[in-house]
Amino acid sequence: MATSRMLLLRSALVAVGLLMLLLYPISAVWPSGWAWHEGAPHDSRYFMMIVGLYLTLGAFLVNAARNPSAHLSLIWFAVWSSAVHAVIMGVQALGAEDHRGHLWGDVPALLLAAVVLAVLVRAADLGPDRPGEATRR
């Protein structure tokens, strides 16, 4: 049973990581759900910064799939930063009619990624629930 849970976690880490790696092409195909500006994705310096951050996090999550227990802090960072980012974007999308497409694009994608990773880390019983807890023991 534990092996199948670990396999699910590893698969989820790869899937979430790949989604993050594909942020730029996804936003080019579906800008109303993924880009917060008019024009091509590269037209916004801010958006390109976000793409760079998510490319980096995505690559590290794919790498973490090899040994999730060695990368718990990174996985929890991905969980919490995705949840916070989604909540902020959700509030902003609700406040701006021209950005409601995000409620069907990046907002639920980030929330889903956060929930799936959190549930699977706990199900795999990898250790501390909070980053840093292992160092205090």
N, C-alpha and C positions, 0 to 999 in steps of 0.2 A: 504493500500500500504506500509506504513512504517513497518508494522508487517512482511510482506513478505520479505522486504529488510533486516530486522534484522534477520529473519530466514536464509536467504542466507548467511549473514555474519557469523552467529553462525555455520552454516554448513561448511563454508569455513575454519573457525578457527579450527574446529575439524579435517577436512580433511588434512589441512596443518600440524597441530600438529601431527596427526597420521603418516603422511609421514616422518616427522622428527624423530618420535619415531622408525620408521622402517628402518632408514638409514643403520644400521649394516646388517640386513638380506637382504636388497635390494642390498647392495654392495657385499654380498657373492654370490648372484645369478647372478648379472650383473656387475662384477668388471670393465669392460672396460668403463662403463658409470658412475660409481660412486666412484671407488677407484683409488687413484693416485699412487699406488705402486704395486709391484709384490707380489704374494702370498695371503694368507688368510687375511681378514681385520684386525685380531688381530696381524698380523706380523709387523704392523707399529704403533709405539708409537704416532706419529703425528696424524694418522687417528683415533686412539682411543680417543685422545683429542677432535677432531672434533665431534666424535660420542657422547662423553659426553656432549659437549656444545649443540648439536642438541637434545639430549634426554631431557635435561633441558628445552630448549626453547619450544620443542614440548609439554612437559607436561604443561608448563605455558600457551601455546596457547589453549590447550584443556580446561584448567581451565577458561581462559578468555572468552570462548564461553558462559559461564553462564551469564556474565554481561559485554559485550564488552565495554560499555561506561565507566566502572570503570577501564579499562585496556588499554586505548588508547595509552599511552606511550609505553607499551610493544608491542602492535600491530604495531605501527609505527617503533619501533626498528626492529621487524621482517621484515617489508617491506623494510626498507633501508639497513639493514645488508644483507638481501638476495640479493637485487639488486647489492650491492657492491661486495659481494662474487661471484655472477654470472659473473659480468663483469671481475673481476680479473681472474677467472677460464677460462672464454671464451678466453681471450687474451693468457693465458698460453696454452690452448688446441690448439689454432691456431698456436702457435709457436713450437709445438712438435707433430710430426706425430703420435707417439705412444699413444697420449692422445686425439685424435680427437673424440673418442667415447663419451667424455664428452659433446660434442656439441649436442648430442642426448639424454643425460642422465641428470646429475645434473644441468648443466647450464640452459637449458630451464625450468626444474622443479622449480628452484629457481626464475627465472624471472617470470614465470607464477604465482607462489605463491605471489610474491611481487605485481604484477599488480592486481591480483584478490582481494587480501586483501585491497589494496589502493582504488580500485574502489568501493568495497563494503562498506568500512568505510565512504567514501564520500557520497555514495548513501543513507546510513542509517542516514546521517546528524547528527552525534553524537557530533559534537562540533568542537573544534579547529583543523585546518589542520596540525598544527605542535605541537609536544610534548612541553609542558611547557607554551603554549600560555594562557591557562586558568589561570595559576597562576599570570600572569602579568595584568589581568583585575582588 
